[in-house]
Amino acid sequence: MDIFQTIVLALIQGLSEFLPISSSAHLILVPKIVDWPDQGLAFDVVVHLGTLAAVVYYYQSNIRSLSCDFYTSIIKRQTIGDSKLAWGVLLATIPVGLAGLLFKDFIALNLRSLEVIAYSTLLFGVLLGFASWINTQNNKPRESINWFDVIFVGMMQALALIPGTSRSGITITAGLLIGLSRQMSIQFAFLLSIPVIALASMLMLLDLYNQPQVVNWVLLSLGFIISALSAYATIVFFIKLLDTIGLLPFVVYRLILGVILLVL
């Protein structure tokens, strides 16, 4: 990898991780389209850690509150403050964690083609548009989320293992389908990203340990910084503009991208 490739791919990771457009699809597509060599597992690890750092920093006060209430709920054996949401984040992470462990090799070997990415981009783009359309009058409060809702979101999130689906996109879609507002759906999706990205990074680190690579620490550090800064900017931008632009631009982008990929 050179500096230009590092900057471009780190920006792609940072900009697309929290937008409903699939970061994994773009990281697969761009090198294939421009005929770049594979960026390597070490690079994938550091840019994911960069986006993790960004979302943790943005939601640091929420994380402290969730952690405190979660610990208190265990001690007192009752729901305290935001403890239900904390338990919900943990429960919704289980399906994608299990699916990742069981199907990681199958997905890597069989589902990283342009055709799969094209169809998943189209399908889940349409689903996001449908969920946004039927949700226009819904605004279920966070407190009314039940365990069935959490399990549904978790099962939907597991579909994000298919390249082109978008983890944030499918969890936002699931939140809209169970009646959450767009803002609450996004907050839930972003909080869910923290354990998922952490688990994915741990798995990649394990693979990296078993398959050691010669790495350029300067480029890896640059990739981490760029992915973290661009991811943080994306979170701020996306949340602030959501009420103005809605989700339709992202639906349209996915449809256009999916058609282009099918043509290719």
ZADO-1210 file (C-alpha; in nm, 4 decimals, padded with zeros to 6 digits):
<atoms>
<atom x="00.0000" y="00.0000" z="00.0000" code="MET" pos="1"/>
<atom x="00.1055" y="00.3590" z="-00.0621" code="ASP" pos="2"/>
<atom x="-00.0036" y="00.6791" z="00.1096" code="ILE" pos="3"/>
<atom x="-00.2737" y="00.7587" z="-00.1484" code="PHE" pos="4"/>
<atom x="-00.4358" y="00.4151" z="-00.1181" code="GLN" pos="5"/>
<atom x="-00.4181" y="00.4406" z="00.2617" code="THR" pos="6"/>
<atom x="-00.5904" y="00.7800" z="00.2652" code="ILE" pos="7"/>
<atom x="-00.8636" y="00.6771" z="00.0218" code="VAL" pos="8"/>
<atom x="-00.9502" y="00.3477" z="00.1921" code="LEU" pos="9"/>
<atom x="-00.9382" y="00.4969" z="00.5427" code="ALA" pos="10"/>
<atom x="-01.1731" y="00.7742" z="00.4293" code="LEU" pos="11"/>
<atom x="-01.4066" y="00.5178" z="00.2748" code="ILE" pos="12"/>
<atom x="-01.4145" y="00.3197" z="00.6000" code="GLN" pos="13"/>
<atom x="-01.4704" y="00.6284" z="00.8127" code="GLY" pos="14"/>
<atom x="-01.7347" y="00.7836" z="00.5897" code="LEU" pos="15"/>
<atom x="-01.9319" y="00.4678" z="00.5172" code="SER" pos="16"/>
<atom x="-01.9205" y="00.2752" z="00.8469" code="GLU" pos="17"/>
<atom x="-02.2067" y="00.4731" z="01.0022" code="PHE" pos="18"/>
<atom x="-02.3973" y="00.5667" z="00.6884" code="LEU" pos="19"/>
<atom x="-02.6523" y="00.3102" z="00.5633" code="PRO" pos="20"/>
<atom x="-02.4467" y="00.2313" z="00.2515" code="ILE" pos="21"/>
<atom x="-02.2166" y="-00.0569" z="00.3640" code="SER" pos="22"/>
<atom x="-01.8512" y="00.0100" z="00.4415" code="SER" pos="23"/>
<atom x="-01.7507" y="-00.3505" z="00.3682" code="SER" pos="24"/>
<atom x="-01.8990" y="-00.3296" z="00.0193" code="ALA" pos="25"/>
<atom x="-01.7059" y="-00.0137" z="-00.0611" code="HIS" pos="26"/>
<atom x="-01.3802" y="-00.1533" z="00.0779" code="LEU" pos="27"/>
<atom x="-01.4261" y="-00.4568" z="-00.1477" code="ILE" pos="28"/>
<atom x="-01.5431" y="-00.2609" z="-00.4504" code="LEU" pos="29"/>
<atom x="-01.2931" y="00.0214" z="-00.4753" code="VAL" pos="30"/>
<atom x="-00.9771" y="-00.1959" z="-00.4840" code="PRO" pos="31"/>
<atom x="-01.1433" y="-00.4264" z="-00.7393" code="LYS" pos="32"/>
<atom x="-01.2542" y="-00.1419" z="-00.9640" code="ILE" pos="33"/>
<atom x="-00.9200" y="00.0419" z="-00.9618" code="VAL" pos="34"/>
<atom x="-00.7168" y="-00.2808" z="-00.9506" code="ASP" pos="35"/>
<atom x="-00.5419" y="-00.2074" z="-00.6222" code="TRP" pos="36"/>
<atom x="-00.3689" y="-00.4866" z="-00.4309" code="PRO" pos="37"/>
<atom x="-00.5484" y="-00.6150" z="-00.1234" code="ASP" pos="38"/>
<atom x="-00.4954" y="-00.3727" z="00.1631" code="GLN" pos="39"/>
<atom x="-00.4236" y="-00.6531" z="00.4082" code="GLY" pos="40"/>
<atom x="-00.5770" y="-00.7660" z="00.7331" code="LEU" pos="41"/>
<atom x="-00.3690" y="-00.5323" z="00.9505" code="ALA" pos="42"/>
<atom x="-00.5106" y="-00.2303" z="00.7689" code="PHE" pos="43"/>
<atom x="-00.8673" y="-00.3594" z="00.8077" code="ASP" pos="44"/>
<atom x="-00.8067" y="-00.3946" z="01.1812" code="VAL" pos="45"/>
<atom x="-00.6750" y="-00.0425" z="01.2369" code="VAL" pos="46"/>
<atom x="-00.9449" y="00.1351" z="01.0335" code="VAL" pos="47"/>
<atom x="-01.2140" y="-00.0575" z="01.2210" code="HIS" pos="48"/>
<atom x="-01.0486" y="00.0429" z="01.5476" code="LEU" pos="49"/>
<atom x="-01.0519" y="00.4015" z="01.4210" code="GLY" pos="50"/>
<atom x="-01.4283" y="00.3962" z="01.3649" code="THR" pos="51"/>
<atom x="-01.4726" y="00.2272" z="01.7034" code="LEU" pos="52"/>
<atom x="-01.2781" y="00.5065" z="01.8711" code="ALA" pos="53"/>
<atom x="-01.4971" y="00.7646" z="01.6956" code="ALA" pos="54"/>
<atom x="-01.8318" y="00.6204" z="01.8064" code="VAL" pos="55"/>
<atom x="-01.7083" y="00.5572" z="02.1615" code="VAL" pos="56"/>
<atom x="-01.5874" y="00.9176" z="02.1880" code="TYR" pos="57"/>
<atom x="-01.9158" y="01.0547" z="02.0508" code="TYR" pos="58"/>
<atom x="-02.1316" y="00.8479" z="02.2872" code="TYR" pos="59"/>
<atom x="-01.8970" y="00.8540" z="02.5858" code="GLN" pos="60"/>
<atom x="-02.1527" y="01.0080" z="02.8221" code="SER" pos="61"/>
<atom x="-02.4198" y="00.7588" z="02.7113" code="ASN" pos="62"/>
<atom x="-02.1761" y="00.4718" z="02.7567" code="ILE" pos="63"/>
<atom x="-02.0925" y="00.5829" z="03.1098" code="ARG" pos="64"/>
<atom x="-02.4625" y="00.6058" z="03.1965" code="SER" pos="65"/>
<atom x="-02.5416" y="00.2691" z="03.0389" code="LEU" pos="66"/>
<atom x="-02.2485" y="00.1007" z="03.2118" code="SER" pos="67"/>
<atom x="-02.3381" y="00.2443" z="03.5521" code="CYS" pos="68"/>
<atom x="-02.7067" y="00.1514" z="03.5231" code="ASP" pos="69"/>
<atom x="-02.6173" y="-00.1915" z="03.3879" code="PHE" pos="70"/>
<atom x="-02.3921" y="-00.2641" z="03.6861" code="TYR" pos="71"/>
<atom x="-02.6531" y="-00.1286" z="03.9308" code="THR" pos="72"/>
<atom x="-02.9269" y="-00.3417" z="03.7736" code="SER" pos="73"/>
<atom x="-02.7165" y="-00.6533" z="03.8335" code="ILE" pos="74"/>
<atom x="-02.6557" y="-00.5610" z="04.1955" code="ILE" pos="75"/>
<atom x="-03.0177" y="-00.4680" z="04.2686" code="LYS" pos="76"/>
<atom x="-03.1681" y="-00.7221" z="04.0279" code="ARG" pos="77"/>
<atom x="-03.4121" y="-00.4718" z="03.8826" code="GLN" pos="78"/>
<atom x="-03.4322" y="-00.2245" z="03.5960" code="THR" pos="79"/>
<atom x="-03.2477" y="00.0964" z="03.6750" code="ILE" pos="80"/>
<atom x="-03.2426" y="00.3998" z="03.4445" code="GLY" pos="81"/>
<atom x="-03.0911" y="00.2993" z="03.1117" code="ASP" pos="82"/>
<atom x="-03.0130" y="-00.0582" z="03.2184" code="SER" pos="83"/>
<atom x="-03.2838" y="-00.1998" z="02.9893" code="LYS" pos="84"/>
<atom x="-03.1175" y="-00.0357" z="02.6896" code="LEU" pos="85"/>
<atom x="-02.7786" y="-00.1683" z="02.8015" code="ALA" pos="86"/>
<atom x="-02.9169" y="-00.5218" z="02.8277" code="TRP" pos="87"/>
<atom x="-03.0827" y="-00.4710" z="02.4895" code="GLY" pos="88"/>
<atom x="-02.7507" y="-00.3787" z="02.3272" code="VAL" pos="89"/>
<atom x="-02.5894" y="-00.6930" z="02.4677" code="LEU" pos="90"/>
<atom x="-02.8790" y="-00.9200" z="02.3701" code="LEU" pos="91"/>
<atom x="-02.9007" y="-00.7788" z="02.0167" code="ALA" pos="92"/>
<atom x="-02.5279" y="-00.8435" z="01.9695" code="THR" pos="93"/>
<atom x="-02.5567" y="-01.2190" z="02.0305" code="ILE" pos="94"/>
<atom x="-02.7085" y="-01.3164" z="01.6895" code="PRO" pos="95"/>
<atom x="-02.4456" y="-01.1373" z="01.4822" code="VAL" pos="96"/>
<atom x="-02.1686" y="-01.2707" z="01.7067" code="GLY" pos="97"/>
<atom x="-02.2841" y="-01.6300" z="01.6648" code="LEU" pos="98"/>
<atom x="-02.3448" y="-01.5885" z="01.2916" code="ALA" pos="99"/>
<atom x="-01.9997" y="-01.4368" z="01.2477" code="GLY" pos="100"/>
<atom x="-01.8298" y="-01.7274" z="01.4222" code="LEU" pos="101"/>
<atom x="-02.0310" y="-01.9914" z="01.2332" code="LEU" pos="102"/>
<atom x="-02.0321" y="-01.8442" z="00.8832" code="PHE" pos="103"/>
<atom x="-01.7183" y="-01.6252" z="00.8645" code="LYS" pos="104"/>
<atom x="-01.5297" y="-01.8608" z="00.6326" code="ASP" pos="105"/>
<atom x="-01.8339" y="-01.9290" z="00.4130" code="PHE" pos="106"/>
<atom x="-01.9004" y="-01.5578" z="00.3708" code="ILE" pos="107"/>
<atom x="-01.5357" y="-01.4833" z="00.2921" code="ALA" pos="108"/>
<atom x="-01.5241" y="-01.7544" z="00.0237" code="LEU" pos="109"/>
<atom x="-01.8692" y="-01.7213" z="-00.1332" code="ASN" pos="110"/>
<atom x="-02.0316" y="-01.3821" z="-00.0662" code="LEU" pos="111"/>
<atom x="-01.7693" y="-01.1230" z="-00.1573" code="ARG" pos="112"/>
<atom x="-01.8483" y="-01.1105" z="-00.5303" code="SER" pos="113"/>
<atom x="-01.9718" y="-00.7998" z="-00.7134" code="LEU" pos="114"/>
<atom x="-02.2973" y="-00.9786" z="-00.7934" code="GLU" pos="115"/>
<atom x="-02.3762" y="-01.0525" z="-00.4283" code="VAL" pos="116"/>
<atom x="-02.2867" y="-00.6970" z="-00.3285" code="ILE" pos="117"/>
<atom x="-02.5073" y="-00.5590" z="-00.6069" code="ALA" pos="118"/>
<atom x="-02.8147" y="-00.7595" z="-00.5094" code="TYR" pos="119"/>
<atom x="-02.7755" y="-00.6978" z="-00.1354" code="SER" pos="120"/>
<atom x="-02.7235" y="-00.3261" z="-00.2006" code="THR" pos="121"/>
<atom x="-03.0481" y="-00.3139" z="-00.3980" code="LEU" pos="122"/>
<atom x="-03.2544" y="-00.5388" z="-00.1721" code="LEU" pos="123"/>
<atom x="-03.1665" y="-00.3745" z="00.1571" code="PHE" pos="124"/>
<atom x="-03.1844" y="-00.0298" z="-00.0001" code="GLY" pos="125"/>
<atom x="-03.5464" y="-00.0987" z="-00.0964" code="VAL" pos="126"/>
<atom x="-03.6128" y="-00.2364" z="00.2532" code="LEU" pos="127"/>
<atom x="-03.4668" y="00.0784" z="00.4116" code="LEU" pos="128"/>
<atom x="-03.6908" y="00.2933" z="00.1925" code="GLY" pos="129"/>
<atom x="-03.9970" y="00.0853" z="00.2813" code="PHE" pos="130"/>
<atom x="-03.9218" y="00.1025" z="00.6544" code="ALA" pos="131"/>
<atom x="-03.8729" y="00.4779" z="00.6370" code="SER" pos="132"/>
<atom x="-04.1989" y="00.5196" z="00.4446" code="TRP" pos="133"/>
<atom x="-04.4181" y="00.3219" z="00.6852" code="ILE" pos="134"/>
<atom x="-04.2520" y="00.4810" z="00.9879" code="ASN" pos="135"/>
<atom x="-04.3501" y="00.8411" z="00.9159" code="THR" pos="136"/>
<atom x="-04.6148" y="00.8504" z="01.1902" code="GLN" pos="137"/>
<atom x="-04.4416" y="00.6252" z="01.4457" code="ASN" pos="138"/>
<atom x="-04.2428" y="00.7403" z="01.7446" code="ASN" pos="139"/>
<atom x="-04.2249" y="00.4572" z="01.9974" code="LYS" pos="140"/>
<atom x="-04.0437" y="00.5761" z="02.3117" code="PRO" pos="141"/>
<atom x="-03.7258" y="00.3966" z="02.4105" code="ARG" pos="142"/>
<atom x="-03.8835" y="00.2710" z="02.7311" code="GLU" pos="143"/>
<atom x="-04.1461" y="00.0750" z="02.5389" code="SER" pos="144"/>
<atom x="-03.8923" y="-00.1437" z="02.3551" code="ILE" pos="145"/>
<atom x="-03.9606" y="-00.5052" z="02.4525" code="ASN" pos="146"/>
<atom x="-03.7335" y="-00.8090" z="02.4317" code="TRP" pos="147"/>
<atom x="-03.9006" y="-00.9279" z="02.1112" code="PHE" pos="148"/>
<atom x="-03.8064" y="-00.5943" z="01.9503" code="ASP" pos="149"/>
<atom x="-03.4471" y="-00.6373" z="02.0669" code="VAL" pos="150"/>
<atom x="-03.4227" y="-00.9919" z="01.9324" code="ILE" pos="151"/>
<atom x="-03.5711" y="-00.8800" z="01.5997" code="PHE" pos="152"/>
<atom x="-03.3121" y="-00.6019" z="01.5672" code="VAL" pos="153"/>
<atom x="-03.0373" y="-00.8474" z="01.6606" code="GLY" pos="154"/>
<atom x="-03.1496" y="-01.1007" z="01.4004" code="MET" pos="155"/>
<atom x="-03.1664" y="-00.8308" z="01.1361" code="MET" pos="156"/>
<atom x="-02.8211" y="-00.7076" z="01.2331" code="GLN" pos="157"/>
<atom x="-02.6801" y="-01.0537" z="01.1636" code="ALA" pos="158"/>
<atom x="-02.7700" y="-00.9986" z="00.7960" code="LEU" pos="159"/>
<atom x="-02.5038" y="-00.7270" z="00.7879" code="ALA" pos="160"/>
<atom x="-02.2438" y="-01.0028" z="00.7534" code="LEU" pos="161"/>
<atom x="-02.3501" y="-01.0209" z="00.3879" code="ILE" pos="162"/>
<atom x="-02.1339" y="-00.7649" z="00.2019" code="PRO" pos="163"/>
<atom x="-02.3449" y="-00.4794" z="00.0691" code="GLY" pos="164"/>
<atom x="-02.6073" y="-00.4989" z="00.3432" code="THR" pos="165"/>
<atom x="-02.4686" y="-00.2260" z="00.5761" code="SER" pos="166"/>
<atom x="-02.4693" y="-00.2910" z="00.9482" code="ARG" pos="167"/>
<atom x="-02.5926" y="00.0568" z="01.0332" code="SER" pos="168"/>
<atom x="-02.8436" y="00.0432" z="00.7480" code="GLY" pos="169"/>
<atom x="-03.0036" y="-00.2854" z="00.8511" code="ILE" pos="170"/>
<atom x="-03.0207" y="-00.1929" z="01.2201" code="THR" pos="171"/>
<atom x="-03.1739" y="00.1466" z="01.1388" code="ILE" pos="172"/>
<atom x="-03.4211" y="-00.0372" z="00.9162" code="THR" pos="173"/>
<atom x="-03.5048" y="-00.2777" z="01.1984" code="ALA" pos="174"/>
<atom x="-03.5525" y="00.0104" z="01.4415" code="GLY" pos="175"/>
<atom x="-03.7906" y="00.1828" z="01.2027" code="LEU" pos="176"/>
<atom x="-03.9850" y="-00.1404" z="01.1484" code="LEU" pos="177"/>
<atom x="-04.0461" y="-00.1848" z="01.5235" code="ILE" pos="178"/>
<atom x="-04.1734" y="00.1719" z="01.5463" code="GLY" pos="179"/>
<atom x="-03.8768" y="00.3712" z="01.6762" code="LEU" pos="180"/>
<atom x="-03.8244" y="00.7246" z="01.5509" code="SER" pos="181"/>
<atom x="-03.5452" y="00.7847" z="01.3011" code="ARG" pos="182"/>
<atom x="-03.3277" y="00.9523" z="01.5644" code="GLN" pos="183"/>
<atom x="-03.3800" y="00.6705" z="01.8156" code="MET" pos="184"/>
<atom x="-03.3212" y="00.4079" z="01.5463" code="SER" pos="185"/>
<atom x="-02.9899" y="00.5708" z="01.4620" code="ILE" pos="186"/>
<atom x="-02.8853" y="00.6013" z="01.8262" code="GLN" pos="187"/>
<atom x="-02.9676" y="00.2341" z="01.8878" code="PHE" pos="188"/>
<atom x="-02.7840" y="00.1332" z="01.5695" code="ALA" pos="189"/>
<atom x="-02.4736" y="00.3325" z="01.6649" code="PHE" pos="190"/>
<atom x="-02.4685" y="00.1970" z="02.0204" code="LEU" pos="191"/>
<atom x="-02.5014" y="-00.1534" z="01.8771" code="LEU" pos="192"/>
<atom x="-02.2015" y="-00.0851" z="01.6561" code="SER" pos="193"/>
<atom x="-01.9692" y="-00.0612" z="01.9570" code="ILE" pos="194"/>
<atom x="-01.9717" y="-00.4287" z="02.0663" code="PRO" pos="195"/>
<atom x="-02.0023" y="-00.5480" z="01.7063" code="VAL" pos="196"/>
<atom x="-01.6993" y="-00.3527" z="01.5820" code="ILE" pos="197"/>
<atom x="-01.5074" y="-00.4530" z="01.8945" code="ALA" pos="198"/>
<atom x="-01.5851" y="-00.8231" z="01.8392" code="LEU" pos="199"/>
<atom x="-01.5030" y="-00.8014" z="01.4682" code="ALA" pos="200"/>
<atom x="-01.1719" y="-00.6320" z="01.5471" code="SER" pos="201"/>
<atom x="-01.0885" y="-00.9027" z="01.8022" code="MET" pos="202"/>
<atom x="-01.1537" y="-01.1743" z="01.5436" code="LEU" pos="203"/>
<atom x="-00.9376" y="-00.9954" z="01.2882" code="MET" pos="204"/>
<atom x="-00.6611" y="-00.9531" z="01.5462" code="LEU" pos="205"/>
<atom x="-00.6772" y="-01.3262" z="01.6141" code="LEU" pos="206"/>
<atom x="-00.6484" y="-01.3991" z="01.2425" code="ASP" pos="207"/>
<atom x="-00.3618" y="-01.1516" z="01.2210" code="LEU" pos="208"/>
<atom x="-00.1839" y="-01.3271" z="01.5071" code="TYR" pos="209"/>
<atom x="-00.2185" y="-01.6610" z="01.3255" code="ASN" pos="210"/>
<atom x="-00.1109" y="-01.5092" z="00.9931" code="GLN" pos="211"/>
<atom x="00.1597" y="-01.2527" z="01.0798" code="PRO" pos="212"/>
<atom x="00.2253" y="-00.9855" z="00.8200" code="GLN" pos="213"/>
<atom x="00.4983" y="-00.7315" z="00.7587" code="VAL" pos="214"/>
<atom x="00.3310" y="-00.3978" z="00.8257" code="VAL" pos="215"/>
<atom x="00.4101" y="-00.0317" z="00.7736" code="ASN" pos="216"/>
<atom x="00.3313" y="00.1295" z="01.1092" code="TRP" pos="217"/>
<atom x="00.3351" y="00.4802" z="00.9653" code="VAL" pos="218"/>
<atom x="00.0645" y="00.3954" z="00.7121" code="LEU" pos="219"/>
<atom x="-00.1353" y="00.2021" z="00.9710" code="LEU" pos="220"/>
<atom x="-00.1232" y="00.4988" z="01.2095" code="SER" pos="221"/>
<atom x="-00.2309" y="00.7300" z="00.9288" code="LEU" pos="222"/>
<atom x="-00.5188" y="00.4965" z="00.8430" code="GLY" pos="223"/>
<atom x="-00.6342" y="00.4884" z="01.2057" code="PHE" pos="224"/>
<atom x="-00.6315" y="00.8671" z="01.2400" code="ILE" pos="225"/>
<atom x="-00.8114" y="00.9302" z="00.9101" code="ILE" pos="226"/>
<atom x="-01.0774" y="00.6658" z="00.9709" code="SER" pos="227"/>
<atom x="-01.1390" y="00.7937" z="01.3257" code="ALA" pos="228"/>
<atom x="-01.1694" y="01.1597" z="01.2255" code="LEU" pos="229"/>
<atom x="-01.3834" y="01.0933" z="00.9190" code="SER" pos="230"/>
<atom x="-01.6077" y="00.8534" z="01.1134" code="ALA" pos="231"/>
<atom x="-01.6612" y="01.1099" z="01.3897" code="TYR" pos="232"/>
<atom x="-01.7432" y="01.3809" z="01.1351" code="ALA" pos="233"/>
<atom x="-01.9857" y="01.1440" z="00.9630" code="THR" pos="234"/>
<atom x="-02.1691" y="01.0650" z="01.2872" code="ILE" pos="235"/>
<atom x="-02.2113" y="01.4351" z="01.3689" code="VAL" pos="236"/>
<atom x="-02.3123" y="01.5217" z="01.0122" code="PHE" pos="237"/>
<atom x="-02.5559" y="01.2311" z="00.9739" code="PHE" pos="238"/>
<atom x="-02.7383" y="01.2895" z="01.3026" code="ILE" pos="239"/>
<atom x="-02.7687" y="01.6651" z="01.2541" code="LYS" pos="240"/>
<atom x="-02.8942" y="01.6464" z="00.8965" code="LEU" pos="241"/>
<atom x="-03.1291" y="01.3501" z="00.9359" code="LEU" pos="242"/>
<atom x="-03.4363" y="01.5587" z="01.0143" code="ASP" pos="243"/>
<atom x="-03.3649" y="01.7744" z="00.7088" code="THR" pos="244"/>
<atom x="-03.2716" y="01.5230" z="00.4423" code="ILE" pos="245"/>
<atom x="-03.4236" y="01.2018" z="00.5823" code="GLY" pos="246"/>
<atom x="-03.3100" y="00.8636" z="00.4573" code="LEU" pos="247"/>
<atom x="-03.4256" y="00.8935" z="00.0960" code="LEU" pos="248"/>
<atom x="-03.0877" y="01.0151" z="-00.0424" code="PRO" pos="249"/>
<atom x="-02.9208" y="00.7019" z="00.0942" code="PHE" pos="250"/>
<atom x="-03.1925" y="00.4800" z="-00.0521" code="VAL" pos="251"/>
<atom x="-03.1453" y="00.6438" z="-00.3927" code="VAL" pos="252"/>
<atom x="-02.7662" y="00.6101" z="-00.3661" code="TYR" pos="253"/>
<atom x="-02.7966" y="00.2391" z="-00.2893" code="ARG" pos="254"/>
<atom x="-03.0305" y="00.1807" z="-00.5828" code="LEU" pos="255"/>
<atom x="-02.8027" y="00.3649" z="-00.8242" code="ILE" pos="256"/>
<atom x="-02.4941" y="00.1859" z="-00.6929" code="LEU" pos="257"/>
<atom x="-02.6673" y="-00.1527" z="-00.7141" code="GLY" pos="258"/>
<atom x="-02.7679" y="-00.0960" z="-01.0771" code="VAL" pos="259"/>
<atom x="-02.4140" y="00.0164" z="-01.1695" code="ILE" pos="260"/>
<atom x="-02.2705" y="-00.2957" z="-01.0081" code="LEU" pos="261"/>
<atom x="-02.5112" y="-00.5182" z="-01.1994" code="LEU" pos="262"/>
<atom x="-02.4043" y="-00.3489" z="-01.5224" code="VAL" pos="263"/>
<atom x="-02.0391" y="-00.4060" z="-01.4313" code="LEU" pos="264"/>
</atoms>
